[in-house]
């Protein structure tokens, strides 16, 4: 997580195609500290969905 324009965001970059997604987080930094593990798990799920959709061996893209 990083601060961008005073707002916390998470940034997810695909290691294969370098496609990047940024998502603003609406809660305060203090509240988000309690949920760091869950936020990372959601980001990991998003990466897995991207990999399956865009980079699977059966994908013709």
CHARMM internal coordinates of N, CA and C (Angstrom, degrees):
IC EDIT
DIST 1 N 1 CA 1.4418
DIST 1 CA 1 C 1.5134
ANGL 1 N 1 CA 1 C 108.67
DIST 1 C 2 N 1.2820
ANGL 1 CA 1 C 2 N 116.24
DIHE 1 N 1 CA 1 C 2 N 143.84
DIST 2 N 2 CA 1.4442
ANGL 1 C 2 N 2 CA 121.14
DIHE 1 CA 1 C 2 N 2 CA 179.19
DIST 2 CA 2 C 1.5153
ANGL 2 N 2 CA 2 C 108.88
DIHE 1 C 2 N 2 CA 2 C -139.42
DIST 2 C 3 N 1.3171
ANGL 2 CA 2 C 3 N 114.93
DIHE 2 N 2 CA 2 C 3 N 161.19
DIST 3 N 3 CA 1.4582
ANGL 2 C 3 N 3 CA 119.14
DIHE 2 CA 2 C 3 N 3 CA 176.80
DIST 3 CA 3 C 1.5186
ANGL 3 N 3 CA 3 C 108.45
DIHE 2 C 3 N 3 CA 3 C -92.47
DIST 3 C 4 N 1.3018
ANGL 3 CA 3 C 4 N 116.09
DIHE 3 N 3 CA 3 C 4 N 129.79
DIST 4 N 4 CA 1.4538
ANGL 3 C 4 N 4 CA 122.33
DIHE 3 CA 3 C 4 N 4 CA 179.28
DIST 4 CA 4 C 1.5257
ANGL 4 N 4 CA 4 C 107.01
DIHE 3 C 4 N 4 CA 4 C -132.44
DIST 4 C 5 N 1.3071
ANGL 4 CA 4 C 5 N 116.83
DIHE 4 N 4 CA 4 C 5 N 113.29
DIST 5 N 5 CA 1.4713
ANGL 4 C 5 N 5 CA 121.72
DIHE 4 CA 4 C 5 N 5 CA -178.92
DIST 5 CA 5 C 1.5180
ANGL 5 N 5 CA 5 C 111.70
DIHE 4 C 5 N 5 CA 5 C 56.92
DIST 5 C 6 N 1.3247
ANGL 5 CA 5 C 6 N 117.18
DIHE 5 N 5 CA 5 C 6 N 37.70
DIST 6 N 6 CA 1.4524
ANGL 5 C 6 N 6 CA 121.24
DIHE 5 CA 5 C 6 N 6 CA 179.25
DIST 6 CA 6 C 1.5088
ANGL 6 N 6 CA 6 C 114.12
DIHE 5 C 6 N 6 CA 6 C 76.73
DIST 6 C 7 N 1.3185
ANGL 6 CA 6 C 7 N 118.61
DIHE 6 N 6 CA 6 C 7 N 4.25
DIST 7 N 7 CA 1.4580
ANGL 6 C 7 N 7 CA 122.75
DIHE 6 CA 6 C 7 N 7 CA -179.38
DIST 7 CA 7 C 1.5251
ANGL 7 N 7 CA 7 C 108.49
DIHE 6 C 7 N 7 CA 7 C -118.83
DIST 7 C 8 N 1.3052
ANGL 7 CA 7 C 8 N 116.04
DIHE 7 N 7 CA 7 C 8 N 137.53
DIST 8 N 8 CA 1.4618
ANGL 7 C 8 N 8 CA 119.31
DIHE 7 CA 7 C 8 N 8 CA 177.51
DIST 8 CA 8 C 1.5181
ANGL 8 N 8 CA 8 C 109.94
DIHE 7 C 8 N 8 CA 8 C -77.23
DIST 8 C 9 N 1.3222
ANGL 8 CA 8 C 9 N 115.83
DIHE 8 N 8 CA 8 C 9 N 137.56
DIST 9 N 9 CA 1.4549
ANGL 8 C 9 N 9 CA 122.17
DIHE 8 CA 8 C 9 N 9 CA 177.23
DIST 9 CA 9 C 1.5204
ANGL 9 N 9 CA 9 C 108.54
DIHE 8 C 9 N 9 CA 9 C -136.62
DIST 9 C 10 N 1.3246
ANGL 9 CA 9 C 10 N 116.66
DIHE 9 N 9 CA 9 C 10 N 156.70
DIST 10 N 10 CA 1.4528
ANGL 9 C 10 N 10 CA 118.11
DIHE 9 CA 9 C 10 N 10 CA 165.74
DIST 10 CA 10 C 1.5133
ANGL 10 N 10 CA 10 C 107.11
DIHE 9 C 10 N 10 CA 10 C -111.99
DIST 10 C 11 N 1.3162
ANGL 10 CA 10 C 11 N 114.53
DIHE 10 N 10 CA 10 C 11 N 145.59
DIST 11 N 11 CA 1.4530
ANGL 10 C 11 N 11 CA 121.28
DIHE 10 CA 10 C 11 N 11 CA -178.73
DIST 11 CA 11 C 1.5124
ANGL 11 N 11 CA 11 C 108.09
DIHE 10 C 11 N 11 CA 11 C -122.58
DIST 11 C 12 N 1.3091
ANGL 11 CA 11 C 12 N 115.53
DIHE 11 N 11 CA 11 C 12 N 131.85
DIST 12 N 12 CA 1.4514
ANGL 11 C 12 N 12 CA 122.08
DIHE 11 CA 11 C 12 N 12 CA -178.09
DIST 12 CA 12 C 1.5238
ANGL 12 N 12 CA 12 C 108.22
DIHE 11 C 12 N 12 CA 12 C -124.66
DIST 12 C 13 N 1.3393
ANGL 12 CA 12 C 13 N 117.24
DIHE 12 N 12 CA 12 C 13 N 122.66
DIST 13 N 13 CA 1.4564
ANGL 12 C 13 N 13 CA 122.34
DIHE 12 CA 12 C 13 N 13 CA -179.47
DIST 13 CA 13 C 1.5250
ANGL 13 N 13 CA 13 C 109.39
DIHE 12 C 13 N 13 CA 13 C -119.67
DIST 13 C 14 N 1.3106
ANGL 13 CA 13 C 14 N 115.68
DIHE 13 N 13 CA 13 C 14 N 128.47
DIST 14 N 14 CA 1.4543
ANGL 13 C 14 N 14 CA 120.95
DIHE 13 CA 13 C 14 N 14 CA 177.92
DIST 14 CA 14 C 1.5295
ANGL 14 N 14 CA 14 C 108.85
DIHE 13 C 14 N 14 CA 14 C -69.80
DIST 14 C 15 N 1.3292
ANGL 14 CA 14 C 15 N 117.84
DIHE 14 N 14 CA 14 C 15 N 129.17
DIST 15 N 15 CA 1.4641
ANGL 14 C 15 N 15 CA 119.64
DIHE 14 CA 14 C 15 N 15 CA -179.94
DIST 15 CA 15 C 1.5272
ANGL 15 N 15 CA 15 C 113.33
DIHE 14 C 15 N 15 CA 15 C -72.30
DIST 15 C 16 N 1.3177
ANGL 15 CA 15 C 16 N 118.18
DIHE 15 N 15 CA 15 C 16 N -12.65
DIST 16 N 16 CA 1.4622
ANGL 15 C 16 N 16 CA 121.31
DIHE 15 CA 15 C 16 N 16 CA -178.26
DIST 16 CA 16 C 1.5287
ANGL 16 N 16 CA 16 C 111.36
DIHE 15 C 16 N 16 CA 16 C -93.65
DIST 16 C 17 N 1.3400
ANGL 16 CA 16 C 17 N 116.48
DIHE 16 N 16 CA 16 C 17 N -55.42
DIST 17 N 17 CA 1.4656
ANGL 16 C 17 N 17 CA 119.85
DIHE 16 CA 16 C 17 N 17 CA -174.60
DIST 17 CA 17 C 1.5291
ANGL 17 N 17 CA 17 C 113.76
DIHE 16 C 17 N 17 CA 17 C -104.09
DIST 17 C 18 N 1.3143
ANGL 17 CA 17 C 18 N 116.19
DIHE 17 N 17 CA 17 C 18 N -5.16
DIST 18 N 18 CA 1.4746
ANGL 17 C 18 N 18 CA 122.68
DIHE 17 CA 17 C 18 N 18 CA 179.61
DIST 18 CA 18 C 1.5188
ANGL 18 N 18 CA 18 C 112.89
DIHE 17 C 18 N 18 CA 18 C 66.11
DIST 18 C 19 N 1.3349
ANGL 18 CA 18 C 19 N 117.95
DIHE 18 N 18 CA 18 C 19 N 15.70
DIST 19 N 19 CA 1.4577
ANGL 18 C 19 N 19 CA 122.11
DIHE 18 CA 18 C 19 N 19 CA 173.45
DIST 19 CA 19 C 1.5211
ANGL 19 N 19 CA 19 C 107.72
DIHE 18 C 19 N 19 CA 19 C -64.45
DIST 19 C 20 N 1.3239
ANGL 19 CA 19 C 20 N 117.04
DIHE 19 N 19 CA 19 C 20 N 133.30
DIST 20 N 20 CA 1.4589
ANGL 19 C 20 N 20 CA 121.62
DIHE 19 CA 19 C 20 N 20 CA -175.40
DIST 20 CA 20 C 1.5180
ANGL 20 N 20 CA 20 C 110.89
DIHE 19 C 20 N 20 CA 20 C -120.24
DIST 20 C 21 N 1.3133
ANGL 20 CA 20 C 21 N 114.94
DIHE 20 N 20 CA 20 C 21 N 138.87
DIST 21 N 21 CA 1.4564
ANGL 20 C 21 N 21 CA 122.38
DIHE 20 CA 20 C 21 N 21 CA 175.14
DIST 21 CA 21 C 1.5184
ANGL 21 N 21 CA 21 C 108.10
DIHE 20 C 21 N 21 CA 21 C -124.06
DIST 21 C 22 N 1.3285
ANGL 21 CA 21 C 22 N 116.35
DIHE 21 N 21 CA 21 C 22 N 133.43
DIST 22 N 22 CA 1.4583
ANGL 21 C 22 N 22 CA 121.31
DIHE 21 CA 21 C 22 N 22 CA 174.68
DIST 22 CA 22 C 1.5161
ANGL 22 N 22 CA 22 C 107.94
DIHE 21 C 22 N 22 CA 22 C -119.61
DIST 22 C 23 N 1.3116
ANGL 22 CA 22 C 23 N 115.63
DIHE 22 N 22 CA 22 C 23 N 137.27
DIST 23 N 23 CA 1.4590
ANGL 22 C 23 N 23 CA 120.90
DIHE 22 CA 22 C 23 N 23 CA 179.96
DIST 23 CA 23 C 1.5230
ANGL 23 N 23 CA 23 C 108.93
DIHE 22 C 23 N 23 CA 23 C -131.30
DIST 23 C 24 N 1.3153
ANGL 23 CA 23 C 24 N 116.47
DIHE 23 N 23 CA 23 C 24 N 122.35
DIST 24 N 24 CA 1.4570
ANGL 23 C 24 N 24 CA 120.67
DIHE 23 CA 23 C 24 N 24 CA 176.42
DIST 24 CA 24 C 1.5188
ANGL 24 N 24 CA 24 C 109.34
DIHE 23 C 24 N 24 CA 24 C -71.35
DIST 24 C 25 N 1.3072
ANGL 24 CA 24 C 25 N 115.52
DIHE 24 N 24 CA 24 C 25 N 141.07
DIST 25 N 25 CA 1.4631
ANGL 24 C 25 N 25 CA 121.84
DIHE 24 CA 24 C 25 N 25 CA 177.89
DIST 25 CA 25 C 1.5269
ANGL 25 N 25 CA 25 C 107.54
DIHE 24 C 25 N 25 CA 25 C -105.54
DIST 25 C 26 N 1.3083
ANGL 25 CA 25 C 26 N 116.02
DIHE 25 N 25 CA 25 C 26 N 128.42
DIST 26 N 26 CA 1.4557
ANGL 25 C 26 N 26 CA 120.81
DIHE 25 CA 25 C 26 N 26 CA -170.03
DIST 26 CA 26 C 1.5226
ANGL 26 N 26 CA 26 C 114.45
DIHE 25 C 26 N 26 CA 26 C -86.22
DIST 26 C 27 N 1.2953
ANGL 26 CA 26 C 27 N 117.76
DIHE 26 N 26 CA 26 C 27 N -14.09
DIST 27 N 27 CA 1.4692
ANGL 26 C 27 N 27 CA 120.67
DIHE 26 CA 26 C 27 N 27 CA -179.26
DIST 27 CA 27 C 1.5202
ANGL 27 N 27 CA 27 C 110.01
DIHE 26 C 27 N 27 CA 27 C -87.24
DIST 27 C 28 N 1.3190
ANGL 27 CA 27 C 28 N 116.17
DIHE 27 N 27 CA 27 C 28 N 165.16
DIST 28 N 28 CA 1.4592
ANGL 27 C 28 N 28 CA 121.05
DIHE 27 CA 27 C 28 N 28 CA 178.18
DIST 28 CA 28 C 1.5265
ANGL 28 N 28 CA 28 C 110.50
DIHE 27 C 28 N 28 CA 28 C -74.06
DIST 28 C 29 N 1.3233
ANGL 28 CA 28 C 29 N 115.32
DIHE 28 N 28 CA 28 C 29 N 159.87
DIST 29 N 29 CA 1.4702
ANGL 28 C 29 N 29 CA 120.50
DIHE 28 CA 28 C 29 N 29 CA -179.07
DIST 29 CA 29 C 1.5218
ANGL 29 N 29 CA 29 C 111.32
DIHE 28 C 29 N 29 CA 29 C -59.29
DIST 29 C 30 N 1.3043
ANGL 29 CA 29 C 30 N 117.55
DIHE 29 N 29 CA 29 C 30 N -37.72
DIST 30 N 30 CA 1.4648
ANGL 29 C 30 N 30 CA 121.19
DIHE 29 CA 29 C 30 N 30 CA -179.04
DIST 30 CA 30 C 1.5283
ANGL 30 N 30 CA 30 C 110.90
DIHE 29 C 30 N 30 CA 30 C -63.90
DIST 30 C 31 N 1.3105
ANGL 30 CA 30 C 31 N 116.98
DIHE 30 N 30 CA 30 C 31 N -43.35
DIST 31 N 31 CA 1.4636
ANGL 30 C 31 N 31 CA 121.56
DIHE 30 CA 30 C 31 N 31 CA 178.88
DIST 31 CA 31 C 1.5312
ANGL 31 N 31 CA 31 C 110.09
DIHE 30 C 31 N 31 CA 31 C -67.64
DIST 31 C 32 N 1.3333
ANGL 31 CA 31 C 32 N 116.80
DIHE 31 N 31 CA 31 C 32 N -41.16
DIST 32 N 32 CA 1.4588
ANGL 31 C 32 N 32 CA 121.08
DIHE 31 CA 31 C 32 N 32 CA -177.08
DIST 32 CA 32 C 1.5166
ANGL 32 N 32 CA 32 C 113.09
DIHE 31 C 32 N 32 CA 32 C -66.45
DIST 32 C 33 N 1.3229
ANGL 32 CA 32 C 33 N 117.34
DIHE 32 N 32 CA 32 C 33 N -27.15
DIST 33 N 33 CA 1.4644
ANGL 32 C 33 N 33 CA 120.27
DIHE 32 CA 32 C 33 N 33 CA 177.69
DIST 33 CA 33 C 1.5231
ANGL 33 N 33 CA 33 C 110.95
DIHE 32 C 33 N 33 CA 33 C -56.73
DIST 33 C 34 N 1.3152
ANGL 33 CA 33 C 34 N 116.94
DIHE 33 N 33 CA 33 C 34 N -35.16
DIST 34 N 34 CA 1.4570
ANGL 33 C 34 N 34 CA 121.64
DIHE 33 CA 33 C 34 N 34 CA -179.38
DIST 34 CA 34 C 1.5339
ANGL 34 N 34 CA 34 C 111.66
DIHE 33 C 34 N 34 CA 34 C -69.31
DIST 34 C 35 N 1.3241
ANGL 34 CA 34 C 35 N 116.86
DIHE 34 N 34 CA 34 C 35 N -22.13
DIST 35 N 35 CA 1.4623
ANGL 34 C 35 N 35 CA 121.43
DIHE 34 CA 34 C 35 N 35 CA -173.41
DIST 35 CA 35 C 1.5288
ANGL 35 N 35 CA 35 C 113.50
DIHE 34 C 35 N 35 CA 35 C -115.35
DIST 35 C 36 N 1.3247
ANGL 35 CA 35 C 36 N 118.24
DIHE 35 N 35 CA 35 C 36 N 20.70
DIST 36 N 36 CA 1.4660
ANGL 35 C 36 N 36 CA 121.09
DIHE 35 CA 35 C 36 N 36 CA -177.39
DIST 36 CA 36 C 1.5263
ANGL 36 N 36 CA 36 C 111.88
DIHE 35 C 36 N 36 CA 36 C -57.76
DIST 36 C 37 N 1.3103
ANGL 36 CA 36 C 37 N 117.13
DIHE 36 N 36 CA 36 C 37 N -43.76
DIST 37 N 37 CA 1.4719
ANGL 36 C 37 N 37 CA 120.22
DIHE 36 CA 36 C 37 N 37 CA -178.33
DIST 37 CA 37 C 1.5220
ANGL 37 N 37 CA 37 C 110.80
DIHE 36 C 37 N 37 CA 37 C -63.04
DIST 37 C 38 N 1.3240
ANGL 37 CA 37 C 38 N 117.48
DIHE 37 N 37 CA 37 C 38 N -44.70
DIST 38 N 38 CA 1.4540
ANGL 37 C 38 N 38 CA 121.42
DIHE 37 CA 37 C 38 N 38 CA -179.08
DIST 38 CA 38 C 1.5299
ANGL 38 N 38 CA 38 C 111.19
DIHE 37 C 38 N 38 CA 38 C -65.47
DIST 38 C 39 N 1.3325
ANGL 38 CA 38 C 39 N 117.11
DIHE 38 N 38 CA 38 C 39 N -39.24
DIST 39 N 39 CA 1.4596
ANGL 38 C 39 N 39 CA 121.24
DIHE 38 CA 38 C 39 N 39 CA 178.82
DIST 39 CA 39 C 1.5240
ANGL 39 N 39 CA 39 C 109.57
DIHE 38 C 39 N 39 CA 39 C -63.90
DIST 39 C 40 N 1.3204
ANGL 39 CA 39 C 40 N 117.11
DIHE 39 N 39 CA 39 C 40 N -41.89
DIST 40 N 40 CA 1.4671
ANGL 39 C 40 N 40 CA 120.46
DIHE 39 CA 39 C 40 N 40 CA 177.87
DIST 40 CA 40 C 1.5246
ANGL 40 N 40 CA 40 C 111.40
DIHE 39 C 40 N 40 CA 40 C -64.52
DIST 40 C 41 N 1.3291
ANGL 40 CA 40 C 41 N 117.26
DIHE 40 N 40 CA 40 C 41 N -37.46
DIST 41 N 41 CA 1.4634
ANGL 40 C 41 N 41 CA 120.28
DIHE 40 CA 40 C 41 N 41 CA 179.02
DIST 41 CA 41 C 1.5312
ANGL 41 N 41 CA 41 C 110.67
DIHE 40 C 41 N 41 CA 41 C -65.67
DIST 41 C 42 N 1.3245
ANGL 41 CA 41 C 42 N 117.29
DIHE 41 N 41 CA 41 C 42 N -40.13
DIST 42 N 42 CA 1.4685
ANGL 41 C 42 N 42 CA 120.87
DIHE 41 CA 41 C 42 N 42 CA 177.73
DIST 42 CA 42 C 1.5244
ANGL 42 N 42 CA 42 C 110.03
DIHE 41 C 42 N 42 CA 42 C -65.30
DIST 42 C 43 N 1.3218
ANGL 42 CA 42 C 43 N 117.55
DIHE 42 N 42 CA 42 C 43 N -42.83
DIST 43 N 43 CA 1.4607
ANGL 42 C 43 N 43 CA 120.89
DIHE 42 CA 42 C 43 N 43 CA 178.43
DIST 43 CA 43 C 1.5308
ANGL 43 N 43 CA 43 C 110.42
DIHE 42 C 43 N 43 CA 43 C -62.33
DIST 43 C 44 N 1.3212
ANGL 43 CA 43 C 44 N 116.98
DIHE 43 N 43 CA 43 C 44 N -40.39
DIST 44 N 44 CA 1.4596
ANGL 43 C 44 N 44 CA 121.03
DIHE 43 CA 43 C 44 N 44 CA 177.92
DIST 44 CA 44 C 1.5319
ANGL 44 N 44 CA 44 C 110.75
DIHE 43 C 44 N 44 CA 44 C -63.50
DIST 44 C 45 N 1.3240
ANGL 44 CA 44 C 45 N 116.89
DIHE 44 N 44 CA 44 C 45 N -41.58
DIST 45 N 45 CA 1.4676
ANGL 44 C 45 N 45 CA 120.69
DIHE 44 CA 44 C 45 N 45 CA 176.20
DIST 45 CA 45 C 1.5279
ANGL 45 N 45 CA 45 C 110.70
DIHE 44 C 45 N 45 CA 45 C -60.18
DIST 45 C 46 N 1.3388
ANGL 45 CA 45 C 46 N 117.15
DIHE 45 N 45 CA 45 C 46 N -43.17
DIST 46 N 46 CA 1.4610
ANGL 45 C 46 N 46 CA 120.53
DIHE 45 CA 45 C 46 N 46 CA 178.32
DIST 46 CA 46 C 1.5219
ANGL 46 N 46 CA 46 C 111.05
DIHE 45 C 46 N 46 CA 46 C -60.64
DIST 46 C 47 N 1.3381
ANGL 46 CA 46 C 47 N 116.90
DIHE 46 N 46 CA 46 C 47 N -40.10
DIST 47 N 47 CA 1.4538
ANGL 46 C 47 N 47 CA 120.40
DIHE 46 CA 46 C 47 N 47 CA 177.55
DIST 47 CA 47 C 1.5234
ANGL 47 N 47 CA 47 C 110.92
DIHE 46 C 47 N 47 CA 47 C -64.23
DIST 47 C 48 N 1.3311
ANGL 47 CA 47 C 48 N 116.98
DIHE 47 N 47 CA 47 C 48 N -43.22
DIST 48 N 48 CA 1.4629
ANGL 47 C 48 N 48 CA 119.96
DIHE 47 CA 47 C 48 N 48 CA 178.69
DIST 48 CA 48 C 1.5276
ANGL 48 N 48 CA 48 C 111.61
DIHE 47 C 48 N 48 CA 48 C -61.57
DIST 48 C 49 N 1.3267
ANGL 48 CA 48 C 49 N 117.57
DIHE 48 N 48 CA 48 C 49 N -42.26
DIST 49 N 49 CA 1.4642
ANGL 48 C 49 N 49 CA 120.86
DIHE 48 CA 48 C 49 N 49 CA 177.61
DIST 49 CA 49 C 1.5298
ANGL 49 N 49 CA 49 C 110.53
DIHE 48 C 49 N 49 CA 49 C -61.88
DIST 49 C 50 N 1.3301
ANGL 49 CA 49 C 50 N 116.10
DIHE 49 N 49 CA 49 C 50 N -42.99
DIST 50 N 50 CA 1.4650
ANGL 49 C 50 N 50 CA 120.20
DIHE 49 CA 49 C 50 N 50 CA 178.85
DIST 50 CA 50 C 1.5268
ANGL 50 N 50 CA 50 C 110.37
DIHE 49 C 50 N 50 CA 50 C -62.15
DIST 50 C 51 N 1.3263
ANGL 50 CA 50 C 51 N 116.98
DIHE 50 N 50 CA 50 C 51 N -46.20
DIST 51 N 51 CA 1.4641
ANGL 50 C 51 N 51 CA 120.60
DIHE 50 CA 50 C 51 N 51 CA -179.08
DIST 51 CA 51 C 1.5256
ANGL 51 N 51 CA 51 C 111.25
DIHE 50 C 51 N 51 CA 51 C -61.79
DIST 51 C 52 N 1.3094
ANGL 51 CA 51 C 52 N 117.02
DIHE 51 N 51 CA 51 C 52 N -43.05
DIST 52 N 52 CA 1.4631
ANGL 51 C 52 N 52 CA 121.03
DIHE 51 CA 51 C 52 N 52 CA 179.65
DIST 52 CA 52 C 1.5320
ANGL 52 N 52 CA 52 C 111.22
DIHE 51 C 52 N 52 CA 52 C -66.13
DIST 52 C 53 N 1.3175
ANGL 52 CA 52 C 53 N 116.38
DIHE 52 N 52 CA 52 C 53 N -39.85
DIST 53 N 53 CA 1.4562
ANGL 52 C 53 N 53 CA 120.83
DIHE 52 CA 52 C 53 N 53 CA -177.33
DIST 53 CA 53 C 1.5211
ANGL 53 N 53 CA 53 C 112.49
DIHE 52 C 53 N 53 CA 53 C -76.39
DIST 53 C 54 N 1.3150
ANGL 53 CA 53 C 54 N 118.05
DIHE 53 N 53 CA 53 C 54 N -41.83
DIST 54 N 54 CA 1.4551
ANGL 53 C 54 N 54 CA 121.28
DIHE 53 CA 53 C 54 N 54 CA -171.61
DIST 54 CA 54 C 1.5190
ANGL 54 N 54 CA 54 C 115.57
DIHE 53 C 54 N 54 CA 54 C -102.68
DIST 54 C 55 N 1.3127
ANGL 54 CA 54 C 55 N 117.59
DIHE 54 N 54 CA 54 C 55 N -20.42
DIST 55 N 55 CA 1.4720
ANGL 54 C 55 N 55 CA 118.96
DIHE 54 CA 54 C 55 N 55 CA -171.65
DIST 55 CA 55 C 1.5274
ANGL 55 N 55 CA 55 C 114.50
DIHE 54 C 55 N 55 CA 55 C -129.90
DIST 55 C 56 N 1.3122
ANGL 55 CA 55 C 56 N 117.58
DIHE 55 N 55 CA 55 C 56 N 14.54
DIST 56 N 56 CA 1.4678
ANGL 55 C 56 N 56 CA 118.33
DIHE 55 CA 55 C 56 N 56 CA 178.53
DIST 56 CA 56 C 1.5201
ANGL 56 N 56 CA 56 C 109.27
DIHE 55 C 56 N 56 CA 56 C -72.38
DIST 56 C 57 N 1.3063
ANGL 56 CA 56 C 57 N 116.91
DIHE 56 N 56 CA 56 C 57 N 154.82
DIST 57 N 57 CA 1.4683
ANGL 56 C 57 N 57 CA 121.98
DIHE 56 CA 56 C 57 N 57 CA -178.57
DIST 57 CA 57 C 1.5168
ANGL 57 N 57 CA 57 C 112.10
DIHE 56 C 57 N 57 CA 57 C -63.63
DIST 57 C 58 N 1.3297
ANGL 57 CA 57 C 58 N 116.89
DIHE 57 N 57 CA 57 C 58 N -28.30
DIST 58 N 58 CA 1.4684
ANGL 57 C 58 N 58 CA 120.92
DIHE 57 CA 57 C 58 N 58 CA -179.17
DIST 58 CA 58 C 1.5150
ANGL 58 N 58 CA 58 C 113.19
DIHE 57 C 58 N 58 CA 58 C -85.67
DIST 58 C 59 N 1.3358
ANGL 58 CA 58 C 59 N 116.53
DIHE 58 N 58 CA 58 C 59 N -7.37
DIST 59 N 59 CA 1.4623
ANGL 58 C 59 N 59 CA 121.08
DIHE 58 CA 58 C 59 N 59 CA -178.49
DIST 59 CA 59 C 1.5160
ANGL 59 N 59 CA 59 C 108.94
DIHE 58 C 59 N 59 CA 59 C -76.81
DIST 59 C 60 N 1.3191
ANGL 59 CA 59 C 60 N 117.31
DIHE 59 N 59 CA 59 C 60 N 133.25
DIST 60 N 60 CA 1.4707
ANGL 59 C 60 N 60 CA 121.10
DIHE 59 CA 59 C 60 N 60 CA -177.66
DIST 60 CA 60 C 1.5157
ANGL 60 N 60 CA 60 C 112.82
DIHE 59 C 60 N 60 CA 60 C -94.69
DIST 60 C 61 N 1.3439
ANGL 60 CA 60 C 61 N 119.09
DIHE 60 N 60 CA 60 C 61 N 8.92
DIST 61 N 61 CA 1.4714
ANGL 60 C 61 N 61 CA 122.00
DIHE 60 CA 60 C 61 N 61 CA 179.01
DIST 61 CA 61 C 1.4947
ANGL 61 N 61 CA 61 C 111.45
DIHE 60 C 61 N 61 CA 61 C -77.20
END
COOR INIT
IC SEED 1 N 1 CA 1 C
IC BUILD
